[in-house]
Amino acid sequence: MAKAQLTFADIGITVTVPAGSRVIEISDKVNSNIIYGCREGDCATCLMKVMEGMEHLSEPSVLESRLLKEHYAGADFRLACQAQVLGGEIVVRPA
């Protein structure tokens, strides 16, 4: 199974994670400061900035794209509950 390096810049922790992991699941395990509400992509509470490695995350769903647009989030933002790690090196921080 493919692995990825996921760095949480807010706490300076890098972890190796399996491909397919959602960022919010890993964030919760390492006590990052990415907060969440619904974990379903409905509230946008878990908005995060992708500082590096956007190409190593799954494409936003139609729902996520709509929420990002509604919250005026730029191209370097994703919802941690929706973004799945595909591989490579990724650096994120809370929005």
Number of C-alpha atoms within 10 A of each C-alpha: 6 11 16 20 17 24 21 24 16 13 12 10 13 16 13 14 18 17 18 17 19 20 24 21 13 17 21 13 8 13 12 20 17 22 18 18 12 11 17 12 20 13 13 23 18 23 24 24 21 23 15 14 17 22 14 17 23 15 14 15 12 9 12 20 15 12 19 19 12 10 11 10 17 10 11 13 19 27 32 28 25 24 23 21 26 21 23 17 19 21 19 25 21 19 16
